[in-house]
Amino acid sequence: MLDFHRGGCKPSPDVCPDLSASEKAGRMEEKMSGSVFGKCFQVMTWGESHGKGIGAVIDGCPAGLELCEEDIQRFLDRRKPGQSRFTTQRKEEDRVEILSGVFEGRTTGCPIALEVRNMDQRSRDYSGIKDVYRPGHADYSFDAKYGFRDYRGGGRSSGRETIGRVAAGAIAIKLLREFGIEIKAYTKEIGGISISQEHFNWKEMENNRLYMPDKKAAAEAEALLEKMMGQKDSLGGEIECVIDGLKAGVGEPVFDKLDANLAKAIFSIGAVKGMEIGDGFAAARSRGSFNNDRFCPGEDGGIFKATNHAGGILGGISDGSPVVFRAAFKPTPSIASLQKTVNQKGEETLLEIKGRHDPIIVPRAVVVVEAMAALTVADLLLQNMGARLEHLKLLFGEG
C-alpha cells in the first residue's frame, strides 16, 4: 500500500515564517533556475549532452511503490538514439541507475536520484561551430542570457536533456497505474502526412519506426523522410496524447489548471511550437451549440459526456472523459544543407552542420510527451488530496 504520509508538498518560502532570509533566498534561487517541475511530485533534471552524465531527482513520490531500474529502462529504450535510420546514429545504451530512494524494491518516500552516463560523446564534431550561431538553435539566446554557452551538442538545450524527464516520467506513469490511469501518445502527423481514423491501429504503432498507428501513413511518411534526407533537410510533425482513466476533479481552478499545467509541461519540451487540447483551435471556428458537451446519466448512477470537444477538461479540472491533447514539433534545426548565419562578432558566414543528428524529432519525442503528461497528472493528483475534508478524514482519521 502506498504511504502518502511520506514525501509530499514543499511549502513555499512565503508560508514558512521560521525560515531565515538566506534559506528563503536559497529556495527562490532553486525555483528561478528553471530545472525544477512540480509542487508535490517534484522533479529536478540535470546534465548536458556532452557532459559525464544526465539524470533527475524526484522528490515527493509516496513510499511503497514497487520500483526497479527495468521499470524506467523500458521507457528510456524508446527514446534512445540509433534505433533506426531516422534517428541520430549516436550509440548510447542509456542505462539508468537508481542511486537513492528505493530499498528492497520499493520507494522509501525519500528523494529518488537517477543517473544515465554519457558514453559516446564526439565533442570534436562541434569545435568548428563554437563561435557560430546555428539557425533554429538556442546558441544565440543562451549567449544573450548567460554570456557564454556549452556549444557541445547544445549543452543543456540538447534533446538529450529529455532523458531526465523520461526517467522521472516512468516513475510517475507507474504511480498513476496504481489508480487505473493510463497515458498513451503516438505520432499523428509527419510533414503533412496524417494518420487516418479508418486505419487506426494501436498495435501498428509498434511495427514501424515512426510510432504511427496507421501502416499506410507510416509508409508514406518514411518515403517522404528518405526524400528529405537526400535533400539534406528535415521534417516536423504532430504528437497526440490520450490520458485515460483520470476521474473527474483533478486540477486547480485558477493558476494550476490541469490544461494550464499540461501546456507548461509540453511547451517545456525543446522543439514544441504549438499545443491544443480537445478541439483546440477548431473551437474558435465552432458554435456553442456544437462545442458544448452534453452531460448524460450513466448506467452506474454516474455522469458522462456524450461528446468530448473539451478534451476531458472543464474549468481547468478533469471531467472524467479521456484527456486528449496534441503537440506540434518543429523540424530538426540541425540540417546538413548550407545555411547563412552570423558568428559571435555579428559577421555573416556560411554554416554546414556536421555530426550525427535526427532528420526528425517526433518519433523519439512520443515517450517524452507521455512522461511530461504523467508528471503533470501525478503532481496535481497529490495536490488534490487536500481538496475535500472527507478525503483527509479517510487518510488521517477523525478526532
C-alpha positions in Angstrom: 0.0 0.0 0.0 1.3 3.4 -0.9 2.1 5.7 2.1 1.0 9.3 1.4 2.4 10.4 4.8 5.9 10.2 3.3 7.1 12.7 0.8 4.7 15.4 -0.4 4.5 19.1 -1.0 7.2 21.5 0.0 5.8 24.7 1.4 6.8 27.9 -0.3 9.1 30.4 1.4 6.1 32.8 1.8 4.3 30.4 4.2 7.4 29.4 6.2 7.9 32.2 8.7 10.6 30.2 10.5 13.0 30.2 7.5 15.9 32.5 7.7 16.4 35.1 4.9 19.2 33.1 3.4 17.1 29.9 3.4 14.2 31.8 1.7 16.7 33.2 -0.9 18.0 29.7 -1.5 14.6 28.3 -2.2 13.8 31.2 -4.5 17.1 30.7 -6.3 16.2 27.0 -6.7 12.8 28.0 -8.3 14.5 30.5 -10.6 16.9 28.0 -12.1 14.2 26.6 -14.3 15.2 23.0 -13.9 12.5 22.0 -11.4 9.0 20.9 -12.3 6.0 20.3 -10.0 5.0 21.1 -6.4 4.1 17.8 -4.7 5.6 15.3 -7.2 8.7 17.5 -7.8 11.4 16.7 -10.4 14.7 18.4 -11.0 16.7 17.3 -14.1 20.4 17.9 -14.5 23.2 17.2 -17.1 24.3 18.2 -20.6 24.5 16.4 -23.9 28.3 16.0 -23.8 28.9 16.1 -20.0 29.7 13.0 -17.9 26.0 12.1 -17.4 22.4 13.1 -17.3 19.8 12.4 -14.6 16.9 13.5 -12.4 16.0 13.8 -8.7 12.3 13.0 -7.8 11.0 14.3 -4.5 7.5 13.6 -3.2 7.0 10.1 -4.6 4.9 8.2 -2.0 6.6 5.4 -0.1 5.6 1.8 -1.0 5.6 2.0 -4.8 7.3 -1.1 -6.3 10.1 0.1 -8.5 13.2 -1.2 -10.2 15.6 0.0 -12.9 13.8 -2.0 -15.5 10.6 -0.1 -14.9 12.5 3.0 -16.0 14.7 1.4 -18.7 11.8 0.3 -20.9 10.8 3.9 -21.3 14.4 5.2 -21.9 14.8 2.5 -24.6 12.0 4.1 -26.5 13.8 7.4 -26.8 17.5 6.3 -27.0 19.4 7.1 -30.2 20.5 4.8 -33.0 17.3 2.8 -33.3 16.6 3.5 -37.0 17.8 5.4 -40.0 15.5 8.2 -38.9 17.4 8.9 -35.6 20.8 10.2 -34.8 23.4 7.4 -35.0 25.0 8.3 -31.7 25.4 5.0 -29.9 24.2 5.2 -26.3 22.8 2.4 -24.2 21.3 5.0 -21.8 21.4 2.5 -18.9 19.7 4.0 -15.8 21.0 3.6 -12.3 18.9 4.3 -9.2 21.2 5.9 -6.7 18.7 6.5 -3.8 15.1 6.5 -2.7 14.5 2.7 -3.3 15.0 -0.1 -0.8 14.2 -3.7 -1.3 12.3 -2.9 -4.5 10.0 -0.2 -3.1 10.2 3.6 -2.9 11.1 4.9 0.6 9.4 8.3 0.4 12.9 9.9 0.2 14.2 11.6 -2.9 14.9 9.2 -5.8 18.1 10.0 -7.6 18.6 8.6 -11.1 21.7 8.7 -13.4 22.5 7.8 -17.0 26.1 8.1 -18.1 27.1 9.6 -21.4 29.3 7.1 -23.3 29.5 8.2 -27.0 30.2 11.9 -27.0 32.0 13.3 -30.0 32.6 16.9 -29.0 35.1 17.4 -31.8 32.1 17.5 -34.2 31.1 20.8 -32.7 34.5 22.6 -32.5 34.0 24.2 -35.9 30.8 25.9 -34.9 31.6 27.1 -31.3 31.7 30.7 -32.4 28.8 30.5 -34.9 25.1 30.8 -34.2 23.1 27.8 -35.7 19.8 28.9 -37.1 16.9 27.4 -35.2 19.1 26.5 -32.2 19.4 28.2 -28.7 23.0 29.2 -29.3 22.3 33.0 -29.6 19.7 33.1 -26.8 22.0 31.2 -24.4 24.8 33.6 -25.1 22.5 36.6 -24.6 21.3 35.2 -21.2 24.5 33.7 -19.7 27.3 35.4 -21.6 28.7 32.0 -22.7 27.5 28.5 -23.5 28.3 24.9 -23.7 28.5 24.5 -27.5 29.0 20.7 -27.5 25.8 19.3 -28.8 23.7 22.2 -27.5 24.6 21.5 -23.8 21.5 21.9 -21.6 19.3 22.8 -24.6 20.0 19.5 -26.4 17.3 16.9 -26.9 19.4 14.6 -24.8 18.2 16.6 -21.8 14.9 14.8 -22.0 16.5 11.6 -20.6 15.8 13.0 -17.1 12.2 13.8 -18.0 11.6 10.3 -19.3 13.2 8.6 -16.4 11.2 10.6 -13.9 8.1 10.2 -16.0 8.4 6.5 -16.0 8.0 6.6 -12.2 5.0 8.9 -12.5 3.4 6.5 -15.0 3.9 3.6 -12.6 2.4 5.6 -9.8 -0.6 6.6 -11.9 -1.3 3.0 -12.9 -2.0 2.3 -9.2 -5.1 4.4 -9.8 -6.1 3.0 -13.1 -4.7 5.9 -15.1 -3.0 5.1 -18.5 -1.2 7.6 -20.7 -0.6 6.8 -24.4 0.9 9.0 -27.1 1.6 8.4 -30.8 2.7 10.2 -33.9 -0.3 11.8 -35.6 1.3 13.6 -38.4 4.7 13.9 -40.1 5.4 16.5 -42.8 1.7 17.0 -43.6 1.0 13.2 -43.8 -1.6 12.4 -41.2 -2.9 9.1 -39.8 -6.5 8.1 -40.7 -9.1 7.1 -38.2 -10.2 4.5 -40.7 -6.8 2.7 -40.5 -6.0 3.5 -36.8 -4.5 0.5 -35.0 -2.6 0.8 -31.7 -0.6 -2.3 -32.4 0.7 -1.0 -35.7 2.5 1.8 -33.8 5.0 -0.8 -32.5 5.6 -2.1 -36.1 7.0 1.0 -37.7 9.9 3.3 -36.9 7.8 6.4 -36.6 5.3 5.3 -33.9 2.4 5.9 -36.2 -0.7 3.8 -35.6 -1.5 3.7 -39.3 0.5 1.4 -41.6 -0.3 3.3 -44.8 0.5 6.7 -43.4 3.7 5.4 -41.8 4.9 4.1 -45.2 4.2 7.4 -46.9 5.9 9.4 -44.1 9.0 7.1 -44.3 9.2 7.7 -48.1 9.0 11.5 -47.5 11.7 11.4 -44.9 14.0 9.5 -47.2 13.5 12.2 -49.8 14.2 15.0 -47.2 17.3 13.2 -46.1 18.5 13.1 -49.7 18.0 16.8 -49.8 19.9 17.4 -46.5 16.7 18.6 -44.9 14.4 17.7 -42.0 10.7 17.4 -41.1 8.4 18.3 -38.2 5.2 16.7 -37.1 2.5 16.3 -34.5 2.0 14.0 -31.5 -1.3 13.2 -29.9 -1.6 12.0 -26.3 -4.6 10.4 -24.5 -4.9 10.2 -20.7 -7.4 7.6 -19.9 -8.9 6.6 -16.5 -8.5 10.0 -14.9 -11.5 10.6 -12.7 -13.3 14.0 -12.5 -12.0 16.5 -10.1 -8.2 16.7 -10.7 -6.7 20.2 -11.3 -6.8 23.5 -9.6 -9.3 26.2 -10.7 -7.0 29.2 -11.3 -3.3 29.2 -11.9 -2.7 25.4 -11.6 -5.4 24.3 -14.0 -4.9 20.8 -15.5 -4.8 22.2 -19.0 -2.5 25.1 -18.0 0.0 22.8 -16.3 -0.1 20.4 -19.2 0.6 23.3 -21.6 3.6 24.4 -19.5 4.9 20.8 -19.3 4.6 20.1 -23.0 5.9 23.6 -24.1 8.9 23.0 -21.9 10.0 20.2 -24.4 12.6 21.9 -26.6 11.1 21.5 -30.1 7.4 22.1 -29.3 5.9 25.2 -31.1 2.2 24.6 -30.5 -0.3 22.7 -28.5 -4.1 22.3 -28.4 -6.5 20.4 -26.1 -9.7 18.8 -27.3 -10.9 20.6 -30.3 -8.3 23.2 -29.7 -8.2 26.0 -32.3 -11.1 24.4 -34.1 -13.2 25.6 -31.2 -12.6 29.1 -32.3 -14.4 28.4 -35.5 -17.2 26.4 -33.9 -20.6 27.3 -32.3 -21.6 26.9 -28.7 -24.5 24.6 -29.6 -22.0 22.2 -31.2 -18.9 22.7 -29.0 -20.8 22.2 -25.7 -20.5 18.6 -24.5 -23.9 17.3 -23.3 -24.0 15.6 -19.9 -25.8 12.3 -19.7 -26.8 9.9 -16.8 -24.6 6.9 -16.6 -25.7 3.3 -16.1 -23.9 3.1 -12.7 -25.5 6.3 -11.4 -22.6 8.4 -12.5 -22.4 11.2 -15.2 -20.7 11.1 -18.5 -20.5 13.3 -21.6 -22.0 12.5 -25.0 -19.0 14.1 -26.8 -15.6 15.3 -25.8 -14.9 18.6 -27.6 -13.4 19.9 -24.3 -10.7 17.2 -24.3 -11.6 16.0 -20.9 -11.1 19.3 -19.0 -13.6 21.8 -17.9 -12.7 24.9 -15.8 -9.1 23.6 -15.5 -10.4 20.4 -13.8 -10.7 16.9 -15.2 -14.3 15.9 -16.1 -13.9 12.1 -16.3 -13.6 11.9 -20.0 -10.3 11.0 -21.7 -7.9 14.0 -21.7 -6.8 14.5 -25.3 -4.2 16.9 -26.5 -1.8 17.4 -29.4 1.7 19.0 -29.6 3.3 20.4 -32.7 7.1 19.8 -33.2 9.3 21.9 -35.5 11.7 20.3 -38.0 15.1 19.4 -36.6 17.1 22.6 -36.9 20.4 20.7 -37.4 20.5 20.1 -41.2 23.4 19.4 -43.5 22.3 22.0 -46.0 24.5 25.1 -46.4 22.9 28.0 -44.3 23.6 31.7 -43.9 24.1 32.9 -40.4 26.4 35.1 -38.3 29.2 34.5 -35.8 29.6 35.9 -32.3 31.1 39.1 -33.7 28.0 39.6 -35.9 29.8 38.8 -39.1 28.0 37.0 -41.8 29.2 33.5 -42.5 28.1 30.2 -44.1 27.4 27.2 -42.0 27.3 23.5 -42.9 26.5 21.4 -39.8 28.3 18.1 -39.5 27.9 15.3 -37.0 25.0 12.9 -36.0 21.5 14.4 -36.0 17.9 13.3 -36.2 16.2 14.1 -39.5 13.0 14.2 -37.5 12.5 14.6 -33.7 8.9 13.4 -33.5 9.3 9.5 -33.1 11.7 9.8 -30.2 9.6 12.6 -28.6 6.5 10.4 -28.2 7.7 8.9 -24.9 8.8 12.4 -23.8 5.2 13.7 -24.2 3.9 10.7 -22.2 6.4 11.4 -19.5 5.6 15.1 -19.1 1.9 14.4 -19.1 2.4 11.8 -16.4 4.5 14.2 -14.3 1.7 16.8 -14.6 -1.1 14.5 -13.6 0.8 12.9 -10.7 1.6 16.3 -9.3 -1.9 17.5 -9.5 -3.3 14.2 -8.1 -1.2 14.7 -5.0 -2.2 18.3 -4.8 -5.8 17.2 -4.9 -5.5 15.2 -1.7 -6.4 18.2 0.5 -9.3 19.5 -1.6 -12.1 17.9 0.5 -12.3 17.4 4.2 -13.8 13.9 3.9 -10.7 12.8 2.0 -8.4 14.0 4.8 -10.5 12.2 7.4 -10.2 9.0 5.4 -6.5 9.4 5.3 -5.8 10.6 8.9 -8.9 9.6 10.8 -11.4 11.7 12.7 -10.7 13.4 16.0 
